[in-house]
Amino acid sequence: MSSREKELRYREALRYFENAEDILKSKARKKDRYYQDPKYVRMACATAYNGTLLALDTYFEMKGQPLVEKKKSRINVKDYQKALAQFDKKILNEFNTAYRILHLEGYYEGETNYQVINAGIESARQILGKIKPAGFFGTSLN
């Protein structure tokens, strides 16, 4: 994978995270410890989780082991977990947290607790950091 392609993929995954954070800030509206609109929390969680998957796909390609769809089957969470277990247990832990919080609790269950959602986004940010190109000075996550 060329450094240009890596940077493009990083920028795309970063765009997903920025969009998720914008949705949370402008539409879900935090009040006290909770977001006020579960619809937008779900949307933001789905967006951040998809950015996480983009980052992981790039990570696997950087390692020379891209995930490949099996015949008549899509890549699923177990495929990601199995592949991560071979490379980096820390990223596996971050992925498991992001998956449980962003995908299951945030998207499916509609969790609105600010600290819970923020923990999921922080785990996803750790994964995104693994593909950040050296010397990249573009937009950064806050």
LINLINMO-V907620 format. One record per residue. OMEGA is omega in whole degrees, 0 to 359 (* if undefined). D_LAST is the distance of its C-alpha to the last C-alpha in Angstrom with 1 decimal. Layout:
BEGIN
((OMEGA	D_LAST) (OMEGA	D_LAST))
END
This chain:
BEGIN
((181	27.5) (179	27.0) (178	24.0) (179	23.9) (178	23.9) (179	21.2) (179	19.0) (179	20.0) (177	19.2) (180	15.8) (180	15.1) (178	16.7) (178	14.8) (178	11.4) (177	13.1) (181	13.9) (179	10.4) (177	9.4) (179	12.8) (180	12.4) (178	9.5) (178	11.7) (180	14.7) (184	13.5) (188	12.6) (186	15.6) (181	18.2) (176	17.9) (178	17.5) (174	16.7) (186	19.6) (183	20.1) (187	19.1) (168	19.5) (187	18.6) (184	21.7) (183	22.3) (179	22.6) (182	23.3) (174	19.8) (178	18.2) (180	20.5) (180	19.6) (180	15.8) (178	16.7) (180	19.1) (179	16.8) (179	14.1) (177	17.2) (174	18.7) (177	15.8) (179	16.2) (176	19.9) (179	19.4) (180	17.5) (178	20.3) (177	23.0) (179	21.8) (180	21.6) (178	25.2) (177	26.4) (179	25.1) (180	27.2) (182	30.1) (181	30.4) (176	29.1) (182	29.7) (178	32.8) (176	34.0) (179	37.2) (178	40.2) (181	40.0) (176	36.8) (172	33.0) (181	30.4) (185	29.3) (179	27.1) (178	29.9) (177	30.0) (182	26.3) (180	26.9) (180	30.1) (179	28.7) (179	25.8) (180	28.3) (187	30.0) (191	27.1) (182	24.6) (179	24.9) (178	21.4) (176	19.9) (178	22.6) (178	21.5) (179	17.9) (179	19.5) (178	21.9) (180	19.3) (180	17.2) (182	20.7) (184	22.0) (185	19.2) (186	17.9) (185	21.3) (184	23.9) (183	22.7) (184	20.2) (185	22.0) (186	25.6) (178	25.9) (178	23.7) (181	21.9) (180	20.2) (183	19.1) (183	15.5) (179	15.3) (181	17.0) (180	14.9) (177	11.6) (177	13.5) (179	14.3) (178	11.0) (177	10.0) (178	13.3) (177	12.8) (179	9.7) (178	12.2) (179	14.7) (179	12.8) (180	12.4) (180	16.2) (181	16.9) (180	14.7) (178	17.4) (178	18.4) (181	17.7) (182	15.3) (180	13.7) (180	12.5) (178	9.4) (178	6.4) (178	3.8) (*	0.0))
END
